[in-house]
Amino acid sequence: MVLLEYMNNLAAVLPASQARANFYDLLDEVSDKLRRFTITLRGKAKAVVMPAEEVEAWEETMEIMADKKLVKQIEQGIDDIKHGRTISHEELLKKLKIK
């Protein structure tokens, strides 16, 4: 398997012809080893093959970052932690009257 040797040498950039010829091996590397590859055509980056879970995580992050109110709440939470304005899990359960 020429591609596996090529990929094991940390080649994160593959020409489209190489990616096409070894597409199933490429998918295995991406899904099993959480690798990411940039596919080039005529020397220019055209696509990235990466684990679906990573794409989902990026999409969730972008969705959060687009919500100004939510970002402000996150920043407030970080500030609260920095300044010790927190309570323990046990205190929270007591305040909510949960056993």
N, C-alpha and C positions, 0 to 999 in steps of 0.2 A: 504494500500500500504506500505508494509514493506520497499521497496527500498527507497521510498520518505522520510520516517522517517530516514533511514540510511544516505541518501544523505543530508538531511537537517542538519545533525550533522557534516557537513563539511568533510565527508569521501571522500577524493579525490582519494583514492586507493580502488579498488574493485577487488575481486577475479573473475576470468573469469566465474565461474558458476553463481555468483550473477549477473554479467553484462548480461550474456546470458538470464537468467531467466526474467530479467526486461529490456530488450534491448530498447523497445519503450519508456519507462519512462526515461531511460538514455538519449536517443536522445532528448526528450523533455527538459530535464534539460540543456543539452548542447546548444540546439538552442534557447530556450526561456530565459534562465537565464545566458547564456554565461559561463557555468561551464566547467571545464576540469577534466577528470578522467583518471587515470592510471589503466590499466587492468593488473592483475597479473595472472600467471599460476605457480602453485606450489611455490608460494611465491616470484617469480621473475617478475619484470616489463617486459611486452611483447608488450604493445601497449598503445597509448594515444588516447582518444576520445575527440576532441575539436571542437569548431565552425570552419566551413570552412573558414569564413572571417579571422579568426586568422591565419590559415595556409597560406592563400593568402598573408597576411601582412608580415609574416615571410619570405615567398619566395621572395617577392619584396625587403625586406631589404637585404636578402642574395645576391640577384642579384645586388643591388646597391653596396654593400660592396665588391663584386668581381670585380667591375669596378674601377681600380686604378685611372683612369683619372677623373671619376665622384667623387670619394671620395676626391681627391685633390681639385676639384672645390668647393665641399661642405665646406671643411676646409678653403679654401680661402674666401668663402662667410662669414663664421663665423668670421674669422679674420677681414674682412671688417666691419662687424657690430660692433665688439668690438672696433675698432678704428674710428668709426664714418664715415666711407667712404660709406655713403648711400645717397639716395635722396628720396624725398617724392613721393607718387603716382602722385600727381599733377605735380611735376617737370618732372617726367618720361613722362607723357602724353604730356607735352609741348615740351620736347626734341624730341619726336617721331611725333610731330605735329598731335596728335590725340585729337579730341574734346570730 
